[in-house]
Amino acid sequence: MSERPLNSRTVAILALALVVRLLGIGSRPIWYDEAFAILFSQKGLNAMLYGTLAPTGAGSADIHPLGYYTLLWLWMQLFGDSLFAVRLLSILAGLVSVYLIYLIALEALSDIKSAQLSMLLAALAPFPIHYAQEIRMYSFLSMWLLLGTYSYQRGSKTGNWRWWALFSVSAAFAQYTHNLAAFYLVPLAMYPLFQKDWKTFRSVALAGLGALVLYFPWLIQLPSQFAKIQQAYWVERPDISKLLTLLLVYITNTPLPDRLIAAALLFTLIIVMIGLYQTAKTARQTDAKGGLWVLYLSFAPPLLLFLFSQWRPVYVERALIASGTIFYIWLAWVLTKTNLPSVAGYSLSGLLVASFALGIYQHVAYRDFPYGPFKELNQSLRERSEPQDVIIHSNKLTFLPAIYHDPELSQTFIGDLPGSRTDTLAPATQEVLGVHGQADIQTAIGNSERIWYIIYQRSLDEYRDGGASTHPDIEYLTSQYTLELQETWDGLQVYLYSKEP
């Protein structure tokens, strides 16, 4: 199937995708990872190399390659570091991904109607919408992997070396964007082996070797980055429930309100069961190959990552965004190519509309952990704090978003326990950022007699769930100072303590 130029319907779908991805990008709160991406990228390539690769005694300082951060640095040189500007970069990659879904579906399903429906689902699905707005590397991870998928399709069909060269470049860029890109690329490259398509397998093997050559400058850094994961990484070993959660992520995304989780899960299971039933019915038909291939790419990478994480936990759903976006091609194939009965078709379509609407609403409205109204809180602290006050954040998660919004407001934070699995902000990285975590609450307070203390409600809940009466910092502050006020700012708790006169 040859490439199709943009037509009026695909342009309309791209316009719709742009509109939903622009919702609230200037007002939506940021969280720690996004603040880190901005503040770290501002420092330039040399500083980022030091802040990432400097030895810590337990591997390198950070675990991510610098592809996205470097691109963000260049982007901010041109367009600034406002939330609108930095989110627009991810949105552009997200739009390219939506169009690539159209091209991939057109090649796989040989049907414009199915391809356009795939594109529409990718345009409106909450999972890619979320990461098209996030100031992180995942929108670009999806884009590079989808470009690699399309070039794989074209290369295997035409045998043209230019497509395999593009595959090599796309795969290398994907790896420079995120180390977990390999968990998608390996199943993609192995597929012709399962099909005994030796010609394609030889081509993809050579193209993969080319990708490794391009990636080699960073490949030699992987052992030290892997050592960092072994020493300190927050991800826990996934259990089988994670595979069920993945279906929710694909269809509605998470988190979801407690009152709606049951309904969302029911909708998700019905959608997937209808899809699997129709797939089983048509699996032996000659035109089912494309549907089976996209189903394979939807779930083989997550399964591989899940199995690997039983040894070394690195399982995060957001790294599976390319598989999640391919999943919408499978849904479109089920709706258009499997002779779905009318009742089942209308039911499946209605459940998808309801699930997508729920996910988009939750994405736009959600303000709880790990987000917070840091800009507004900074303004309030500026108005109410006194020159000798100290503003202390319980950890880096609230500190970095706060200093992004107001770097001139004097604030500090309690550093992670050295060697703990949350000890992810290495000293070299802190040096690059120009911040320094305090050893404990007493050190952070110093000689101050008025203390503003900021903590996520989630952190308090975790301590209480573990059997403690409250967070140790709160316990110390309560025992040594007088509580003057306590406020709730969405998911944040803000305390003001002072010495008795």
C-alpha positions in Angstrom: 0.0 0.0 0.0 1.6 3.3 -1.1 1.6 6.4 1.1 -1.4 8.6 1.0 -1.0 12.4 1.2 -3.0 14.3 3.8 -6.7 14.6 2.8 -9.5 16.6 4.2 -10.6 13.9 6.7 -7.1 13.2 8.1 -6.5 16.9 8.4 -9.7 17.3 10.3 -8.7 14.5 12.7 -5.3 16.1 13.2 -7.1 19.4 14.0 -9.3 17.6 16.5 -6.2 15.9 18.0 -4.6 19.4 18.3 -7.6 20.9 20.0 -7.9 18.2 22.7 -4.1 18.4 23.3 -4.2 22.1 23.8 -6.8 21.9 26.6 -5.4 23.7 29.7 -1.8 23.5 28.7 -1.0 26.9 30.3 -2.9 26.3 33.5 -2.5 22.5 34.1 -0.2 22.0 37.1 3.2 20.4 36.7 4.7 17.7 38.8 8.3 16.8 39.9 9.4 15.0 36.8 8.2 17.9 34.5 9.9 20.5 36.7 13.0 18.5 36.7 12.9 18.2 32.9 12.7 22.0 32.5 15.2 23.0 35.2 17.7 20.3 34.1 17.4 21.1 30.4 18.0 24.8 31.1 21.5 24.0 32.2 22.8 23.0 28.7 24.3 19.8 27.3 27.6 19.8 29.2 26.0 20.3 32.5 23.4 17.6 31.7 26.1 15.1 30.8 27.8 15.7 34.1 24.6 15.6 36.1 23.7 12.3 34.4 26.9 10.4 34.0 29.0 11.5 37.0 29.9 8.4 39.1 28.1 8.2 42.5 29.7 5.0 43.9 26.6 3.1 42.8 26.6 3.8 39.1 25.9 7.0 37.2 24.0 9.9 38.7 20.8 9.4 36.6 19.1 6.7 34.6 17.8 8.5 31.5 19.5 9.2 28.2 19.7 12.8 27.2 17.9 12.8 23.8 14.7 14.5 25.0 16.4 16.8 27.5 18.8 18.0 24.7 15.9 18.7 22.4 14.0 20.5 25.1 17.1 22.7 25.8 17.3 23.7 22.1 13.5 24.3 22.0 13.7 26.6 25.1 16.5 28.6 23.5 14.0 29.5 20.7 10.7 29.6 22.5 11.3 30.1 26.2 10.4 28.0 29.2 6.7 28.9 29.8 4.4 26.0 30.3 2.7 26.7 27.0 6.0 26.6 25.1 7.5 23.5 26.7 4.3 21.6 26.4 3.9 22.5 22.8 7.0 20.5 22.0 5.4 17.3 23.3 2.2 18.2 21.5 3.9 18.4 18.2 5.4 14.9 18.7 2.0 13.7 19.7 0.4 15.0 16.5 3.1 13.3 14.4 2.3 10.0 16.3 -1.4 10.4 15.5 -0.6 10.7 11.8 1.9 7.8 12.0 -0.9 5.6 13.4 -2.9 6.4 10.2 0.1 5.3 8.0 0.8 2.2 10.0 -2.9 1.2 10.0 -3.1 1.9 6.3 -0.2 -0.5 5.6 -1.4 -3.2 8.1 -5.1 -3.2 7.3 -5.1 -2.0 3.6 -8.2 0.1 4.2 -8.6 3.8 4.4 -11.7 3.7 6.6 -10.0 1.5 9.2 -6.9 3.7 9.1 -8.9 6.9 9.6 -10.8 5.3 12.5 -7.5 4.2 14.0 -6.3 7.8 13.7 -9.5 9.1 15.3 -9.1 6.7 18.3 -5.5 7.7 18.7 -6.6 11.4 18.5 -9.1 11.0 21.3 -7.7 8.3 23.6 -6.7 9.7 27.0 -3.4 7.8 27.3 -1.6 9.6 24.4 -3.4 12.9 25.1 -1.9 12.9 28.6 1.7 12.3 27.5 1.3 14.7 24.5 0.9 17.4 27.2 3.5 16.2 29.6 6.9 17.8 29.7 8.7 14.5 29.5 10.2 12.2 26.9 7.2 9.8 26.4 5.5 11.6 23.5 8.8 11.5 21.6 9.4 7.9 22.6 6.0 7.1 21.0 6.8 9.1 17.9 10.2 7.5 17.3 8.9 3.9 17.9 6.0 4.5 15.6 8.2 5.9 12.9 10.4 2.8 13.3 7.3 0.6 13.0 6.2 2.3 9.8 9.7 2.1 8.3 9.7 -1.6 9.3 6.5 -2.1 7.4 7.7 -0.2 4.3 11.1 -1.9 4.3 9.6 -5.4 4.6 7.2 -4.7 1.8 9.5 -2.9 -0.7 12.9 -4.1 0.3 14.1 -0.5 -0.2 17.2 0.1 1.9 16.2 3.7 2.6 13.3 2.4 4.7 15.7 0.2 6.7 18.0 3.1 7.1 15.1 5.1 8.5 14.4 2.2 10.8 18.0 2.3 12.1 17.8 6.0 12.8 14.3 5.8 14.4 15.3 2.9 16.7 18.5 4.8 17.7 16.6 8.0 18.5 14.0 6.0 20.5 16.9 4.5 22.6 18.4 8.0 23.0 15.0 9.1 24.3 14.4 6.3 26.8 16.3 3.2 27.7 13.1 1.1 27.8 12.6 1.6 24.0 14.3 -1.8 23.5 11.3 -3.6 25.0 9.2 -2.5 22.0 12.0 -2.8 19.4 12.9 -6.4 20.3 9.4 -7.9 19.8 9.0 -5.8 16.6 12.3 -7.2 15.3 11.5 -10.7 16.3 8.1 -10.9 14.6 9.5 -12.1 11.2 11.4 -14.8 13.0 8.1 -16.2 14.3 6.6 -15.9 10.8 9.7 -17.7 9.3 10.1 -14.6 7.1 13.8 -15.0 6.7 14.3 -12.2 4.2 12.7 -9.6 6.5 14.5 -11.0 9.5 17.9 -10.5 7.8 17.0 -7.0 6.9 15.7 -6.0 10.3 18.8 -7.7 11.9 21.1 -5.6 9.7 19.0 -2.4 10.4 19.1 -3.2 14.1 22.9 -3.5 14.0 23.0 -0.1 12.3 20.8 1.3 15.2 23.3 -0.2 17.7 26.2 1.5 15.9 24.3 4.9 16.1 23.4 4.3 19.7 26.9 3.1 20.7 28.1 6.4 22.3 25.3 6.0 24.9 25.2 2.2 24.9 28.6 2.1 26.7 27.0 4.2 29.5 24.2 1.7 30.2 26.1 -0.5 32.7 26.6 2.4 35.1 23.0 3.6 34.6 21.8 0.0 35.3 23.9 0.0 38.4 22.0 3.1 39.5 18.7 1.3 39.0 20.0 -1.6 41.2 21.0 0.9 43.9 18.1 3.3 43.9 14.9 3.1 41.8 11.4 3.6 43.1 9.6 1.0 40.9 8.5 -2.1 42.7 8.3 -5.6 41.2 5.0 -5.8 39.3 2.4 -8.4 40.1 -0.2 -9.8 37.7 -2.6 -7.0 38.6 -0.4 -4.6 36.6 -1.4 -6.3 33.4 -5.1 -5.6 34.2 -4.2 -2.0 35.1 -2.5 -1.7 31.7 -5.8 -2.3 30.0 -7.3 0.6 32.0 -4.3 2.8 31.0 -4.9 2.0 27.3 -8.6 2.8 27.4 -9.2 5.4 30.1 -5.8 6.1 31.5 -5.2 6.4 35.3 -5.5 7.6 38.0 -9.3 7.5 38.3 -11.7 8.6 41.0 -12.5 5.7 43.4 -16.2 6.0 42.7 -15.6 5.4 39.0 -12.9 2.7 39.0 -15.4 -0.2 39.0 -17.4 1.2 36.1 -14.2 2.0 34.1 -12.8 -1.5 34.7 -16.1 -3.1 33.7 -16.2 -1.0 30.4 -12.6 -1.9 29.8 -13.1 -5.6 30.3 -16.1 -5.7 28.0 -14.3 -3.8 25.3 -11.3 -6.1 25.4 -13.4 -9.3 25.6 -15.4 -8.3 22.6 -12.2 -7.5 20.7 -10.6 -10.8 21.7 -13.7 -12.8 20.8 -13.9 -11.2 17.4 -10.1 -11.8 16.9 -10.5 -15.5 17.7 -13.4 -15.8 15.3 -11.5 -14.2 12.4 -7.9 -15.3 13.2 -7.8 -17.9 10.5 -9.0 -15.7 7.7 -6.5 -14.5 5.2 -7.1 -10.8 5.8 -6.6 -11.1 9.6 -2.8 -10.9 9.5 -2.7 -7.2 10.0 -5.1 -7.3 13.0 -3.1 -10.1 14.6 0.2 -8.1 14.0 -1.1 -5.0 15.8 -2.5 -7.1 18.6 0.9 -8.6 19.0 2.6 -5.2 19.2 0.0 -4.0 21.7 0.8 -6.8 24.2 4.1 -8.4 23.5 6.2 -5.4 24.6 4.3 -5.1 27.9 4.6 -8.8 28.6 8.4 -8.7 27.9 8.8 -5.7 30.2 6.7 -7.4 32.9 8.8 -10.6 32.7 12.1 -8.7 32.8 10.8 -6.7 35.8 10.4 -9.9 37.8 14.2 -9.8 37.9 14.9 -6.1 37.9 11.8 -3.9 38.4 11.6 -1.3 35.7 7.9 -1.7 34.7 6.2 1.7 34.2 3.1 1.9 32.0 4.1 5.2 30.4 7.1 3.6 28.7 4.5 1.4 26.9 2.9 4.3 25.1 3.8 3.1 21.6 2.1 -0.2 22.3 -0.8 1.6 23.8 -1.2 3.7 20.7 -0.9 0.7 18.4 -3.7 -0.8 20.5 -6.2 1.6 18.9 -5.4 0.2 15.4 -6.5 -3.2 16.8 -9.7 -1.7 18.1 -10.4 -0.1 14.7 -9.7 -3.4 13.0 -12.2 -5.2 15.3 -14.8 -2.5 14.6 -14.4 -2.5 10.8 -12.8 -5.8 9.6 -14.2 -8.7 11.8 -17.9 -8.7 10.8 -18.9 -7.4 14.2 -22.7 -7.8 14.8 -24.5 -4.4 14.8 -25.4 -4.6 18.5 -21.9 -5.5 19.5 -20.5 -2.8 17.3 -22.7 -0.1 18.7 -22.0 -1.4 22.3 -18.3 -1.3 21.7 -18.4 2.1 20.2 -20.6 3.5 23.0 -18.3 2.0 25.7 -15.2 3.5 23.9 -16.9 7.0 23.8 -17.8 6.8 27.5 -14.4 5.5 28.5 -12.6 8.2 26.5 -14.8 10.9 27.8 -14.2 9.8 31.4 -10.4 9.7 30.8 -10.3 13.1 29.1 -12.4 14.7 31.9 -10.2 13.1 34.6 -7.0 14.3 32.8 -8.3 17.9 32.6 -9.8 18.1 36.1 -7.4 16.0 38.2 -5.3 18.2 40.7 -4.3 15.7 43.3 -0.9 13.9 43.8 1.6 14.3 42.2 0.3 17.7 41.1 -0.3 20.8 43.2 -1.1 24.5 42.8 2.5 25.5 43.3 2.3 28.8 41.5 -0.6 30.0 43.6 1.0 28.7 46.8 4.3 30.5 46.0 2.3 33.8 45.6 0.6 33.2 48.9 3.9 32.4 50.7 5.5 35.6 49.3 2.6 37.7 50.7 2.5 36.0 54.1 6.0 34.9 55.0 8.4 37.1 56.9 12.1 37.7 56.1 13.4 35.3 58.8 10.9 32.5 58.0 12.1 29.2 56.5 10.0 27.4 53.9 10.7 23.7 54.0 9.4 21.0 51.6 9.2 17.5 53.0 11.0 16.2 49.9 12.1 17.0 46.3 8.6 16.2 44.9 7.1 19.5 46.0 10.3 21.5 46.0 11.2 21.4 42.3 7.8 22.4 41.0 7.8 25.2 43.5 11.2 26.6 42.5 10.3 26.4 38.8 7.4 28.8 39.4 9.4 31.1 41.7 13.2 30.5 41.8 13.8 33.7 43.8 11.6 32.6 46.7 13.9 31.1 49.3 12.9 27.4 49.9 14.6 24.2 50.9 13.8 20.5 51.1 14.6 17.4 53.1 16.8 15.1 51.0 16.1 11.4 50.5 17.6 8.8 52.8 20.9 7.9 51.2 20.8 4.5 49.6 17.0 4.2 49.8 15.0 3.3 46.7 13.7 6.9 46.5 17.3 8.3 46.6 17.1 9.3 42.9 18.3 12.9 42.9 22.1 12.3 43.0 24.5 14.9 44.4 25.9 15.6 41.0 22.5 16.3 39.6 21.7 18.5 42.6 24.9 20.4 41.9 23.8 21.0 38.3 20.4 22.2 39.4 21.9 24.4 42.1 19.9 22.8 44.9 20.9 20.9 48.0 18.7 18.6 50.1 18.9 19.0 53.9 19.9 16.0 56.0 16.9 16.3 58.3 14.2 18.7 59.6 16.4 20.1 62.3 19.2 21.1 59.9 16.6 22.6 57.5 15.1 24.7 60.3 18.5 26.1 61.6 17.9 29.1 63.8 14.5 30.1 62.3 11.6 30.6 64.7 8.8 30.5 62.1 8.6 27.4 59.8 6.4 26.9 56.8 6.2 23.1 56.1 4.8 21.7 52.8 4.0 18.0 52.3 1.7 15.9 50.1 -1.3 14.5 51.8 -0.4 11.2 50.1 2.9 11.1 52.1 1.0 11.6 55.4 -1.4 8.8 54.4 1.4 6.4 53.6 3.0 6.9 57.1 -0.4 6.4 58.8 -1.1 3.3 56.7 2.3 2.0 57.9 1.2 2.3 61.5 2.7 5.7 62.4 0.6 8.4 64.0 2.0 11.0 61.5 5.0 11.9 59.5 8.2 12.2 61.6 8.8 15.8 60.6 5.3 16.7 61.7 5.9 14.9 65.0 9.1 16.8 65.6 7.6 20.2 64.7 4.6 19.6 66.9 6.8 18.7 69.8 9.1 21.7 69.5 6.9 24.5 68.0 3.4 25.9 68.1 1.1 25.2 65.2 -0.3 28.5 64.0 -2.2 27.3 60.9 -2.8 24.3 58.6 -4.1 24.6 55.1 -5.1 22.3 52.3 -4.1 23.2 48.8 -5.6 20.4 46.6 -3.3 17.5 47.4 -0.9 19.6 49.5 -0.9 20.2 53.2 0.8 23.5 54.4 1.7 24.1 58.0 3.0 27.2 59.8 4.8 26.6 63.1 6.4 29.2 65.4 8.3 29.4 68.7 6.1 30.5 71.6 7.0 34.1 72.5 
